[in-house]
Each structure stands twice: as structure tokens, then as C-alpha cells.
Amino acid sequence: MDFDLADALWSPGSENEELDGKCSQPEEKVVPEDKICWLHKGLRVEVEYAPSGQRCLKKVAHLVIALQRMKHTPKISDSTHNSLWLERSDDPCSVIINTVFQEQIMVQVQQPVGEANTRPNAVFKRSDSLPQQCKLCDQNQKSLVANATNPESMALVAITLRGGQGQMRAKFKLSRYMSPSCSIPAQPVVVGIVGTDRYLSCSKPEGSKNPVLHLEKCLEDQLHTICPEGDKLRFLFYKKTTGISQTTFESAKYRRWFICTSVESTQPVELCLEKQLGKLSCFDVND
């Protein structure tokens, strides 16, 4: 076989050469059609049976095919059908990968990740572990304090405390729950105040578009299990920590609404949308 591997390599001036990737017998010898392997448009390999060199010829054919594909970089199109050419200076592996993998737009056809009810009769069940007791500070180091002037209308406010006022900080208990769905991307918790029967809850007043945060009385035994479709879902929050200690509490009943404080001191703790202007929804959880 008359073949020079240098002919398969790219060289200046060969940009407009027609792809000629065949290993053939001398031109005067006619090769039967059934002996021709058509591998690619403009690329073919003619194979002749040669017992003594069969393996070598197969390796040569594979090498020529690989070199020719790198030499004549395929043309691809982007999502707007504009032609794109890969540069010859690109790494050969990147060239091959870029011709195989193309971006595809995926359309969502299922319910959003984090929807609570994914199985019939699925419930949130309280973990047997002891509740985590902690104190909460917002991003501006304001402490959450329980305003107990009127026990029947207890509320939380965020205050910048000074030295010697640390005892004013409210102490919380975070009861963990086992999720009925592995798609929920956070830890379900119920947030209560230590030493009381008060728990944080979310409700939407009649005629209001936005949910409101409350400190609501509830017996602990009534929160052993929480049904995703039940009224007790108002007590459940999704606790999610990012970075070292930035923790958010998202309402399970009203998704995308988070426990937050105002940037100003001595303002009530409430609910807000994520990254809402003038609101702080990330907290430091201090044991």
C-alpha cells in the first residue's frame, strides 16, 4: 500500500482542499463496491484482505480517520442557526467534545422541587432527637427579643443590644422533622420559644395578598406529625444554611416567603420575599 501519514496532517494552504480520507490500492486496480466501507460523507476506507498485515492496516485506518477529523474541523450551528467554526488551535479533545455535546433547552414538566405533598398520605414526622436550642441574630447583629409586655399578644422584635443586655435575647427550640420527600432541599423545622407554648406560624389574613408571621399558642403533642395538606403546615419552616452560618427559614405553607427583620432596629420580625429591599432574611444560629 502506498501511503504517507504526512498527507493526513494539516498544513498551510490545505484549507480548501477537498476531504480525501481513503486508504486505497493503486489507481489502476479496481476495488469491488462490497469492499468499500463508507464511514462519513466525503470519507471512506478501502480494505483489502492481507493476513500478514491485517492488524497493522486496521490501526493505520483508525489513525487516518482520527487525523482527518481533527484536520477538517466539523461545522456546527448554535441555537440561532448561525454557523460556528472551531479554531484549529483548540485542544483536539475539546474539538471532539464540542462536536458531540450541544446545548439543549429543557422544559419543566413536573411540579417544582420542594413541593411538600409528593405521595398520598405522606406526612412530616418529628424526629426523636432533642430540639436544638439556640439564639438568633440577623445579618446586622440585631438580636431577636420576645416582647412579653402582654402575654396574650407576645411578638418578636429585632433589637441592637448593648453590653449587659444579652439576657434579653429570646431562646428558641428548633424541632427537626423527617421529610416525606427527598426533593425538599432543606431541613423542615418547627420554631418555638423555650419555656413557652408559643410557636412561629404563618397565616394569610382575609383579603390580604401577603402572609403574616405570628407567635401562636399550640400544644407540643399536636405537632408530632404535620400533614402537607393540613392546617398545621403553617408551623413548618424549611431551614437552609449556606456558607458558614447564613441560615434562612422559608415558610412551608407559603413558599418563597422567609422570616426576616428590618434593616432598622426595634422593628417586628415578619415575613418577606427573598432579597426584598430593606429586609434581612439570613440569620446566625448561635447555640
NORSULMO-V383515 format. One record per residue. N is the residue number from 1. PSI is psi in whole degrees, -180 to 180 (NA if undefined). NEAR is the number of other C-alpha atoms within 8 Angstrom. D_FIRST is the distance of its C-alpha to the first C-alpha in Angstrom with 2 decimals. Layout:
n->(N N)
psi->(PSI PSI)
near->(NEAR NEAR)
d_first->(D_FIRST D_FIRST)
//
This chain:
n->(1 2 3 4 5 6 7 8 9 10 11 12 13 14 15 16 17 18 19 20 21 22 23 24 25 26 27 28 29 30 31 32 33 34 35 36 37 38 39 40 41 42 43 44 45 46 47 48 49 50 51 52 53 54 55 56 57 58 59 60 61 62 63 64 65 66 67 68 69 70 71 72 73 74 75 76 77 78 79 80 81 82 83 84 85 86 87 88 89 90 91 92 93 94 95 96 97 98 99 100 101 102 103 104 105 106 107 108 109 110 111 112 113 114 115 116 117 118 119 120 121 122 123 124 125 126 127 128 129 130 131 132 133 134 135 136 137 138 139 140 141 142 143 144 145 146 147 148 149 150 151 152 153 154 155 156 157 158 159 160 161 162 163 164 165 166 167 168 169 170 171 172 173 174 175 176 177 178 179 180 181 182 183 184 185 186 187 188 189 190 191 192 193 194 195 196 197 198 199 200 201 202 203 204 205 206 207 208 209 210 211 212 213 214 215 216 217 218 219 220 221 222 223 224 225 226 227 228 229 230 231 232 233 234 235 236 237 238 239 240 241 242 243 244 245 246 247 248 249 250 251 252 253 254 255 256 257 258 259 260 261 262 263 264 265 266 267 268 269 270 271 272 273 274 275 276 277 278 279 280 281 282 283 284 285 286 287)
psi->(132 108 135 117 -25 -25 -21 -13 151 144 153 139 -5 11 -41 10 142 139 123 87 42 142 111 168 168 149 -30 -13 124 127 128 149 -34 -5 2 131 111 108 -27 152 123 5 125 158 127 124 133 136 123 95 -40 -24 22 -46 -40 -43 -37 -42 -40 -43 -43 -40 -43 -42 -47 -45 -41 -36 -35 -34 -45 82 129 155 130 170 147 -174 -17 9 23 139 139 136 132 138 147 -23 -9 153 135 -38 -40 -37 -47 -45 -42 -23 -14 -44 125 148 136 136 122 134 128 127 4 171 152 148 135 -4 134 -46 99 -14 147 138 15 140 157 124 132 137 153 -13 155 145 146 125 132 172 151 136 143 -175 -23 16 28 138 149 124 137 118 103 27 -43 106 -28 -16 45 138 162 137 155 120 142 107 150 176 135 0 11 -27 -12 -17 135 142 126 156 126 107 122 148 146 129 141 -4 134 -8 -12 118 25 173 117 133 158 132 115 170 128 136 6 175 29 135 147 136 161 136 160 110 152 130 -4 146 -22 141 159 144 137 160 105 142 138 142 138 -37 -24 -10 20 -41 149 123 133 -25 0 171 -25 -6 -18 -20 -9 140 153 112 122 128 130 153 -142 -48 19 106 135 155 105 135 131 -28 -37 87 147 8 129 149 135 169 168 157 -21 150 161 39 151 150 135 -160 148 164 158 133 33 138 133 5 149 117 3 139 152 127 111 120 NA)
near->(5 5 5 6 7 5 6 11 9 7 5 5 5 7 5 5 5 4 8 6 12 8 10 9 9 7 6 4 6 5 8 6 5 5 9 11 9 8 7 6 6 7 11 13 13 12 9 5 5 6 5 4 7 9 6 7 8 8 8 8 10 8 8 11 9 8 10 12 9 10 9 7 10 8 8 8 9 8 6 5 6 7 8 8 8 9 5 5 4 8 6 7 6 8 12 9 8 8 9 6 6 6 5 4 4 4 4 4 4 4 5 5 7 7 9 9 10 8 7 5 5 10 10 12 10 11 9 4 5 6 8 9 10 11 13 13 13 13 9 6 7 12 13 14 11 11 9 8 5 7 6 4 6 11 11 11 13 15 11 9 8 6 5 5 8 8 5 7 11 10 10 13 12 12 12 12 12 9 11 11 9 6 7 11 8 7 11 12 12 13 13 12 12 8 4 6 11 10 14 12 11 13 9 9 7 4 4 7 5 5 11 10 12 10 11 9 7 8 7 7 5 7 9 8 9 11 12 10 6 7 6 9 12 11 11 14 12 13 12 10 9 7 5 5 9 10 12 13 11 12 15 11 8 8 7 8 11 13 14 12 14 12 8 5 9 8 10 10 14 9 11 11 8 8 7 8 4 6 11 12 14 10 12 11 10 7 6)
d_first->(0.00 3.83 6.07 9.66 12.07 14.89 14.11 15.10 18.36 21.53 23.09 26.34 26.22 23.59 26.37 26.36 22.72 21.78 19.76 16.15 14.52 11.77 8.17 7.37 6.13 7.62 11.22 12.89 11.68 14.06 13.38 16.72 18.60 19.21 15.55 15.55 16.98 19.23 20.03 21.90 23.26 20.80 18.00 15.73 12.72 11.06 10.64 9.81 11.94 10.72 13.98 13.11 10.68 12.04 14.05 11.64 9.33 12.75 13.91 11.15 11.94 15.57 15.40 13.95 16.66 19.32 18.61 18.65 21.89 23.47 22.43 23.89 27.05 28.55 31.84 34.78 38.43 41.57 44.57 45.85 42.59 42.13 38.57 37.44 34.43 33.35 33.15 29.96 32.08 32.65 31.46 28.15 29.99 32.82 30.57 29.17 32.71 34.26 32.05 32.98 36.68 39.06 42.83 44.81 48.58 50.36 53.65 56.33 57.53 59.56 62.76 62.66 61.93 65.21 67.19 69.63 69.93 66.64 68.03 71.17 74.06 72.09 74.42 74.41 75.98 77.62 76.10 78.29 77.76 80.62 80.53 79.29 82.22 81.46 82.66 80.87 80.54 78.82 76.51 79.56 81.08 83.78 85.03 85.67 89.37 91.28 94.23 96.83 99.88 100.19 98.74 98.47 96.26 94.17 91.32 88.65 88.65 86.40 88.43 87.74 89.76 91.37 92.07 94.23 93.36 90.46 92.59 92.56 88.89 88.33 86.67 84.19 82.86 79.37 79.07 75.47 74.36 71.49 69.48 68.87 65.48 62.61 61.76 64.84 63.55 66.77 69.58 72.41 75.80 79.48 81.30 84.95 87.56 88.66 92.21 92.52 91.62 89.90 86.25 84.18 83.58 82.34 84.05 84.19 87.74 88.69 87.82 85.60 81.90 81.24 81.71 84.25 84.26 87.25 88.68 89.66 91.73 90.04 90.54 87.71 87.66 86.91 83.58 82.18 79.75 78.82 77.55 75.00 77.05 80.42 82.92 82.41 78.98 80.91 81.30 77.59 75.35 71.70 71.64 68.46 67.92 65.38 64.88 67.44 70.55 70.35 71.55 72.13 74.14 73.08 75.38 73.97 76.16 75.50 71.89 71.03 74.65 75.15 78.17 78.89 81.50 82.60 81.82 85.61 87.67 90.23 88.45 87.91 84.67 83.11 79.90 77.44 74.03 71.18 71.33 74.44 76.07 78.99 78.17 76.78 75.01 73.53 75.70 75.84 76.72 78.91 80.01)
//
